Amino acid sequence: MAIATLPVKGGVVQRLGTLFHSGAAQRVRYHSHHPRGVEERRTATFSSRSNINGMSICHASAAGSAAMEIEHVDFGERSYPIYIGKDILDQGELLRKHIPGKTALIVTNETIAPLYLDRCVKAITEDGRIKADVVILPDGEEYKSVHVLSQIWDKALECRLDRLTTFVALGGGVVGDMTGFAAASYQRGVNFIQVPTTVMAQVDSSVGGKTGVNHPLGKNMIGAFYQPQCVLIDTASLDTLPDRELASGISEIIKYGLIRDAELFVWLEENMDRLLARDPEAFTYAIQRSCANKAEVVAEDEKEGGVRATLNLGHTFGHAIEAAAGYGTWLHGEAVGTGIIMASDMSKRLGWISSELDERIKNLIIKARLPTAPPEEMTVDEFKSYMAVDKKVQDGTIRLILLKGDLGNCVITGDYDDSVLDDTLRHFCTASHS
């Protein structure tokens, strides 16, 4: 059983990195213990049972309906479920029970609207209790701005939506981040729901309450921590996802394997071809396991004061690439994939991981069909300029998430030799010109 030790604010947080998976369906009774001492008892049919990082997770399948997994993000009174299953967008009651008022505002984009908007509207309105209005935004990271965000507030005000309304994010990470920030700030906070339709959003950005928009000088620099009422992941939406978007999201799954879940990384090495072929069983497993990892981390550290920062492996390098290239030129996951390789290279140069592990990481990124070097025109000075405005900078020091020790271990640190960072940047900037 691997133990990942993460130094956080002078303390030590330990995570156990083993998951046990059984395909045998069984009827069980389980207990969910909440921090406030409330004990919940339920009886359900389970298709699998797992133990991830010391947390027992039961994955419920509702009898008489399509198989559905349910994870929980535990924030006490603000806890919420993550529903995972094929075609569950058609189970409207899953959404409606999280909408307390009589109005909803569905936010989507020009790409997703023709594919899933009608189904989402029907799911929310079919019992006649809720009226739904719609905002359709332009599609792309380059539109993740305060200017475009204003369209959501404009529509809400035009429709005279009150504090009982619920904003529903139907789309990928950009739509989810913008809708969440709009909900956090509209009338000082209204409910919102995440219905992610990309791998990136399903395994990462829809869970944990990070919301916001970009600024020309930095990615996601304007925003808020604001939790949804639920996350509904319909895995059938991946059938319409372009190959490039699919690969982009896989980078975040790889990240979980590197920072805290070694067995997931090994599984990815053995099953990457199944993911790229859109194998439903493989993707359900990868999404479920990613959500379980994310849920445990954010439940412990909601506002990134410690262990949650480890979820940013590769992101400091990656955000610099996105900003330098121009938002929308590189997909977020593509930049993160290259950023992971750069973080691995720096970790190896510091003597914190073996050359063998560094090579395995590069090979898996290549196998996922992700880029492995920054844009050719990018310079060391550009990297350092953008990295200097990263949200993890403290007192002028660029803190990085780096790998240390065996697979599944990482550190949050500003305590490294600056010359090693320079060596890594020079290596990759030189390589991209060769």
C-alpha positions as CSV (number, residue, x, y, z in Angstrom):
1,M,0.0,0.0,0.0
2,A,1.6,3.2,-1.1
3,I,1.7,6.2,1.2
4,A,2.0,9.7,-0.3
5,T,3.4,12.2,2.2
6,L,2.6,15.8,1.2
7,P,4.2,18.6,3.3
8,V,1.6,21.3,3.7
9,K,2.1,24.5,5.8
10,G,4.6,22.9,8.0
11,G,2.5,19.8,8.7
12,V,2.3,16.4,7.1
13,V,-0.8,15.0,5.4
14,Q,-0.8,11.3,4.6
15,R,-2.8,9.6,1.9
16,L,-3.2,5.9,1.2
17,G,-3.0,5.1,-2.4
18,T,-4.7,1.7,-2.9
19,L,-8.0,1.0,-4.4
20,F,-9.8,-2.4,-4.2
21,H,-12.4,-3.0,-7.0
22,S,-14.9,-5.8,-7.2
23,G,-17.3,-6.3,-10.1
24,A,-19.7,-8.5,-8.2
25,A,-23.0,-6.8,-7.5
26,Q,-24.2,-7.1,-3.9
27,R,-26.9,-5.9,-1.6
28,V,-25.3,-4.1,1.3
29,R,-26.0,-1.7,4.1
30,Y,-23.5,1.0,4.7
31,H,-22.9,3.9,7.0
32,S,-21.7,7.4,6.0
33,H,-20.2,9.4,8.8
34,H,-20.2,13.1,8.5
35,P,-18.0,15.6,10.3
36,R,-20.8,17.0,12.4
37,G,-21.6,13.6,13.8
38,V,-24.6,12.9,11.7
39,E,-24.7,9.2,10.6
40,E,-26.6,8.3,7.4
41,R,-27.9,4.8,6.7
42,R,-29.1,3.6,3.4
43,T,-29.7,0.3,1.6
44,A,-28.9,0.1,-2.1
45,T,-27.7,-2.2,-4.8
46,F,-24.0,-1.8,-5.6
47,S,-22.1,-2.7,-8.7
48,S,-18.8,-2.1,-7.1
49,R,-17.2,-1.2,-3.8
50,S,-13.8,0.5,-3.4
51,N,-11.4,1.9,-0.9
52,I,-9.5,4.9,-2.2
53,N,-6.9,6.8,-0.1
54,G,-8.3,5.4,3.1
55,M,-11.9,6.4,2.3
56,S,-14.6,3.7,1.8
57,I,-16.7,4.6,-1.2
58,C,-19.9,2.7,-2.2
59,H,-21.1,3.2,-5.7
60,A,-24.9,2.9,-5.9
61,S,-26.8,1.6,-8.8
62,A,-30.5,2.5,-8.7
63,A,-32.7,-0.5,-9.1
64,G,-34.9,-0.5,-12.2
65,S,-33.0,2.2,-14.0
66,A,-29.8,2.7,-16.0
67,A,-26.7,1.9,-13.9
68,M,-25.6,5.0,-12.0
69,E,-22.7,5.7,-9.7
70,I,-22.9,8.3,-6.9
71,E,-19.9,9.9,-5.3
72,H,-20.3,12.6,-2.5
73,V,-18.3,15.7,-1.8
74,D,-18.5,16.3,1.9
75,F,-18.9,19.9,3.1
76,G,-21.2,19.3,6.0
77,E,-24.5,21.2,5.2
78,R,-23.1,22.1,1.8
79,S,-22.3,18.5,0.7
80,Y,-23.5,17.4,-2.7
81,P,-23.7,14.3,-4.9
82,I,-21.9,13.5,-8.1
83,Y,-24.1,11.4,-10.4
84,I,-22.3,9.3,-13.0
85,G,-24.0,7.2,-15.6
86,K,-24.9,6.8,-19.2
87,D,-28.0,8.7,-20.5
88,I,-28.8,10.0,-17.0
89,L,-29.5,13.5,-18.4
90,D,-32.9,12.0,-19.3
91,Q,-33.6,11.3,-15.6
92,G,-34.9,14.8,-14.9
93,E,-35.7,14.2,-11.3
94,L,-32.0,14.0,-10.6
95,L,-31.7,17.7,-11.5
96,R,-35.2,18.9,-10.4
97,K,-34.7,17.8,-6.8
98,H,-31.7,20.2,-6.5
99,I,-33.7,23.2,-7.9
100,P,-35.7,24.7,-4.9
101,G,-37.3,27.6,-6.8
102,K,-39.5,27.8,-9.9
103,T,-36.9,29.2,-12.3
104,A,-33.7,28.0,-13.8
105,L,-31.2,29.6,-16.2
106,I,-29.3,27.1,-18.4
107,V,-26.0,28.4,-19.6
108,T,-24.4,26.6,-22.5
109,N,-22.4,27.4,-25.7
110,E,-22.8,27.3,-29.4
111,T,-21.3,23.8,-29.8
112,I,-23.2,22.1,-27.0
113,A,-26.6,23.7,-27.5
114,P,-27.5,21.8,-30.7
115,L,-26.5,18.5,-29.0
116,Y,-27.9,18.6,-25.5
117,L,-29.8,21.7,-24.8
118,D,-33.3,20.4,-25.7
119,R,-32.7,17.3,-23.4
120,C,-31.6,19.5,-20.6
121,V,-34.6,21.8,-20.9
122,K,-36.9,18.9,-21.0
123,A,-35.3,17.3,-17.9
124,I,-35.8,20.5,-15.9
125,T,-39.2,21.5,-17.1
126,E,-41.1,18.3,-17.9
127,D,-43.1,18.2,-14.6
128,G,-44.3,21.7,-15.1
129,R,-43.0,23.1,-11.9
130,I,-39.9,24.9,-13.2
131,K,-39.5,27.5,-16.0
132,A,-36.2,27.5,-17.8
133,D,-34.5,30.3,-19.6
134,V,-31.3,29.9,-21.7
135,V,-28.1,31.7,-22.4
136,I,-25.9,30.5,-25.3
137,L,-22.3,31.7,-25.1
138,P,-19.6,31.6,-27.8
139,D,-17.4,28.5,-27.5
140,G,-13.8,28.7,-26.5
141,E,-11.3,29.6,-23.8
142,E,-10.7,33.0,-25.5
143,Y,-14.3,33.9,-24.5
144,K,-13.7,33.2,-20.8
145,S,-13.8,36.8,-19.9
146,V,-15.7,39.3,-17.7
147,H,-17.2,40.8,-20.9
148,V,-18.7,37.6,-22.1
149,L,-19.7,36.6,-18.5
150,S,-21.9,39.7,-18.4
151,Q,-24.2,38.0,-20.9
152,I,-25.3,35.6,-18.1
153,W,-26.0,38.5,-15.6
154,D,-27.8,40.4,-18.4
155,K,-30.1,37.5,-19.1
156,A,-30.8,36.8,-15.4
157,L,-31.8,40.5,-14.9
158,E,-33.9,40.6,-18.1
159,C,-35.8,37.6,-16.9
160,R,-36.1,39.1,-13.4
161,L,-34.7,36.0,-11.8
162,D,-34.7,36.1,-8.0
163,R,-32.5,34.5,-5.3
164,L,-34.4,31.2,-5.6
165,T,-33.3,30.7,-9.1
166,T,-30.8,28.0,-10.1
167,F,-28.1,28.5,-12.8
168,V,-27.3,25.3,-14.7
169,A,-24.0,24.9,-16.4
170,L,-24.3,22.7,-19.5
171,G,-20.9,22.3,-21.2
172,G,-17.2,22.0,-20.6
173,G,-14.9,23.6,-18.1
174,V,-15.3,27.1,-19.5
175,V,-19.0,27.1,-19.3
176,G,-18.9,25.5,-15.8
177,D,-16.3,28.0,-14.4
178,M,-18.2,31.0,-15.9
179,T,-21.7,29.8,-14.8
180,G,-20.4,29.1,-11.3
181,F,-18.9,32.6,-11.0
182,A,-22.0,34.2,-12.3
183,A,-24.1,32.3,-9.7
184,A,-21.7,33.2,-6.9
185,S,-22.0,36.9,-7.7
186,Y,-25.6,37.3,-9.0
187,Q,-27.6,38.8,-6.1
188,R,-24.6,37.8,-3.9
189,G,-25.2,34.1,-4.6
190,V,-27.8,31.8,-6.1
191,N,-27.8,28.0,-6.5
192,F,-26.1,26.3,-9.4
193,I,-25.7,22.9,-10.9
194,Q,-23.0,21.4,-13.0
195,V,-23.8,19.2,-16.1
196,P,-20.3,18.7,-17.6
197,T,-20.0,17.4,-21.1
198,T,-16.2,17.0,-21.6
199,V,-13.7,14.7,-20.0
200,M,-11.9,17.7,-18.6
201,A,-15.0,19.0,-16.8
202,Q,-16.2,15.6,-15.7
203,V,-13.0,14.5,-14.0
204,D,-11.9,17.8,-12.7
205,S,-13.3,21.3,-13.1
206,S,-17.0,20.5,-12.3
207,V,-16.1,19.2,-8.8
208,G,-14.8,21.3,-6.0
209,G,-16.3,24.8,-6.6
210,K,-13.5,26.7,-8.4
211,T,-15.2,29.3,-10.6
212,G,-13.9,32.3,-12.5
213,V,-12.7,33.9,-15.7
214,N,-9.3,34.7,-17.2
215,H,-7.5,38.0,-17.3
216,P,-5.1,39.0,-20.1
217,L,-2.2,38.8,-17.6
218,G,-3.2,35.4,-16.0
219,K,-5.6,32.4,-16.2
220,N,-8.5,32.2,-13.7
221,M,-7.2,35.2,-11.8
222,I,-10.8,36.6,-11.2
223,G,-13.2,34.2,-9.5
224,A,-14.6,32.6,-6.4
225,F,-14.8,29.3,-4.5
226,Y,-18.5,28.4,-4.9
227,Q,-19.9,24.9,-4.6
228,P,-22.7,23.5,-6.8
229,Q,-25.8,21.7,-5.5
230,C,-25.0,18.6,-7.6
231,V,-22.9,17.4,-10.5
232,L,-24.6,15.3,-13.1
233,I,-22.1,13.4,-15.4
234,D,-23.8,11.8,-18.4
235,T,-21.0,9.7,-19.9
236,A,-22.9,9.4,-23.2
237,S,-21.9,13.0,-23.9
238,L,-18.3,11.8,-24.6
239,D,-19.6,10.1,-27.8
240,T,-19.8,13.6,-29.5
241,L,-16.5,14.9,-28.1
242,P,-13.8,15.7,-30.6
243,D,-10.7,13.5,-30.3
244,R,-8.5,16.5,-29.3
245,E,-10.9,17.5,-26.5
246,L,-11.0,13.8,-25.3
247,A,-7.2,13.7,-25.1
248,S,-7.0,17.0,-23.4
249,G,-9.2,15.8,-20.5
250,I,-7.1,12.6,-20.0
251,S,-4.2,14.8,-18.8
252,E,-6.1,15.5,-15.6
253,I,-6.7,11.8,-15.0
254,I,-3.0,11.2,-15.4
255,K,-2.4,13.9,-12.8
256,Y,-4.4,12.1,-10.1
257,G,-2.2,9.0,-10.7
258,L,1.0,11.0,-10.3
259,I,0.1,13.0,-7.1
260,R,-1.9,10.4,-5.0
261,D,-3.1,7.3,-6.8
262,A,-0.3,5.2,-8.1
263,E,-2.6,2.3,-9.0
264,L,-4.6,4.6,-11.3
265,F,-1.4,5.6,-13.1
266,V,-0.5,1.9,-13.7
267,W,-4.1,1.3,-14.9
268,L,-3.7,4.1,-17.4
269,E,-0.5,2.7,-18.7
270,E,-2.4,-0.5,-19.4
271,N,-5.7,0.9,-20.6
272,M,-4.9,4.2,-22.4
273,D,-6.0,2.6,-25.7
274,R,-9.4,1.8,-24.3
275,L,-9.9,5.4,-23.2
276,L,-8.9,6.8,-26.6
277,A,-11.3,4.3,-28.2
278,R,-14.0,5.6,-25.9
279,D,-14.7,2.3,-24.2
280,P,-17.7,3.1,-21.9
281,E,-16.6,0.8,-19.1
282,A,-13.1,2.2,-19.0
283,F,-14.2,5.8,-19.1
284,T,-16.8,5.2,-16.3
285,Y,-14.1,3.7,-14.1
286,A,-11.6,6.6,-14.9
287,I,-14.2,9.3,-14.2
288,Q,-15.5,7.6,-11.0
289,R,-12.0,7.2,-9.7
290,S,-10.9,10.8,-10.6
291,C,-14.0,12.2,-8.9
292,A,-13.3,10.1,-5.8
293,N,-9.8,11.5,-5.6
294,K,-11.0,15.1,-6.2
295,A,-13.8,14.8,-3.7
296,E,-11.6,13.7,-0.9
297,V,-9.0,16.4,-1.5
298,V,-11.5,19.3,-1.8
299,A,-13.5,18.1,1.2
300,E,-10.4,18.5,3.3
301,D,-9.1,21.7,1.8
302,E,-11.8,23.7,0.0
303,K,-10.0,26.9,-0.6
304,E,-6.5,25.6,-1.5
305,G,-4.7,26.5,1.6
306,G,-2.8,23.2,1.6
307,V,-3.3,19.8,0.0
308,R,-5.7,21.0,-2.7
309,A,-2.8,22.8,-4.4
310,T,-1.4,19.4,-5.3
311,L,-4.2,19.2,-7.9
312,N,-2.2,21.8,-9.8
313,L,0.6,19.5,-10.9
314,G,1.8,20.8,-14.2
315,H,-0.6,23.8,-14.1
316,T,2.0,26.6,-13.4
317,F,3.9,25.6,-16.5
318,G,0.7,24.9,-18.4
319,H,-1.0,28.2,-17.5
320,A,2.1,30.1,-18.8
321,I,1.8,28.2,-22.1
322,E,-1.9,29.0,-22.4
323,A,-1.4,32.7,-21.7
324,A,1.7,33.1,-24.0
325,A,0.0,31.3,-26.9
326,G,-3.2,33.2,-26.5
327,Y,-6.2,31.6,-24.7
328,G,-7.9,29.1,-26.9
329,T,-4.9,28.3,-29.0
330,W,-3.9,25.4,-26.7
331,L,-6.5,23.4,-24.9
332,H,-6.1,23.5,-21.2
333,G,-5.4,19.8,-20.9
334,E,-2.8,20.0,-23.7
335,A,-0.9,22.7,-21.8
336,V,-1.2,20.7,-18.5
337,G,0.1,17.6,-20.3
338,T,3.2,19.5,-21.4
339,G,3.4,21.1,-17.9
340,I,3.4,17.7,-16.2
341,I,6.4,16.6,-18.4
342,M,8.2,19.9,-17.4
343,A,7.4,19.3,-13.7
344,S,8.6,15.7,-14.0
345,D,11.9,16.9,-15.7
346,M,12.5,19.4,-13.0
347,S,11.8,16.8,-10.3
348,K,14.3,14.5,-11.9
349,R,17.0,17.2,-12.1
350,L,16.5,17.9,-8.4
351,G,17.1,14.2,-7.8
352,W,13.6,13.7,-6.4
353,I,12.4,11.1,-8.8
354,S,14.2,8.4,-10.9
355,S,14.9,8.8,-14.6
356,E,12.8,5.6,-15.1
357,L,9.7,7.3,-13.6
358,D,10.3,10.5,-15.6
359,E,10.5,8.3,-18.8
360,R,7.2,6.5,-17.9
361,I,5.5,9.8,-17.4
362,K,6.7,11.1,-20.8
363,N,5.6,7.9,-22.5
364,L,2.1,8.0,-21.0
365,I,1.6,11.6,-22.1
366,I,2.7,10.6,-25.6
367,K,0.4,7.6,-25.5
368,A,-2.5,10.0,-24.6
369,R,-1.7,11.9,-27.8
370,L,-0.8,15.1,-25.9
371,P,1.9,17.6,-26.9
372,T,5.2,17.3,-25.1
373,A,6.9,20.7,-25.6
374,P,5.8,24.3,-25.4
375,P,5.2,26.5,-28.4
376,E,8.3,27.1,-30.5
377,E,8.2,30.8,-30.1
378,M,8.1,30.7,-26.3
379,T,11.1,31.9,-24.4
380,V,12.5,31.4,-20.9
381,D,11.7,35.0,-20.0
382,E,8.1,34.6,-21.1
383,F,7.7,31.5,-19.0
384,K,9.1,33.2,-15.9
385,S,7.0,36.3,-16.5
386,Y,3.7,34.4,-16.6
387,M,4.7,32.0,-13.8
388,A,5.4,35.1,-11.6
389,V,1.6,35.9,-11.6
390,D,0.5,32.4,-10.8
391,K,-2.0,32.1,-7.9
392,K,0.4,29.9,-6.0
393,V,3.1,32.6,-5.8
394,Q,3.7,33.6,-2.2
395,D,5.8,36.6,-1.2
396,G,7.4,36.7,-4.6
397,T,8.3,33.0,-4.6
398,I,6.9,30.7,-7.3
399,R,5.6,27.6,-5.5
400,L,5.5,24.5,-7.6
401,I,3.9,21.1,-7.4
402,L,6.7,18.7,-8.0
403,L,7.1,14.9,-7.8
404,K,9.2,13.4,-5.0
405,G,9.8,9.8,-4.1
406,D,7.9,6.8,-5.5
407,L,5.0,7.1,-7.9
408,G,2.0,8.7,-6.3
409,N,4.0,11.2,-4.1
410,C,4.4,14.9,-4.6
411,V,5.3,18.1,-2.7
412,I,4.1,21.8,-2.7
413,T,7.3,23.8,-2.5
414,G,9.1,27.0,-3.1
415,D,12.2,25.5,-1.6
416,Y,14.2,24.6,-4.7
417,D,17.3,25.7,-6.5
418,D,16.2,28.4,-9.0
419,S,19.0,27.3,-11.3
420,V,17.2,24.0,-11.7
421,L,14.0,25.7,-12.8
422,D,16.1,27.7,-15.3
423,D,17.7,24.5,-16.6
424,T,14.3,22.9,-17.2
425,L,12.9,26.0,-18.9
426,R,16.0,26.3,-21.1
427,H,15.8,22.6,-22.0
428,F,12.2,22.8,-23.2
429,C,12.5,26.2,-24.9
430,T,15.6,25.0,-26.7
431,A,14.0,21.7,-27.6
432,S,10.9,23.4,-29.0
433,H,13.2,25.4,-31.4
434,S,15.1,22.3,-32.5
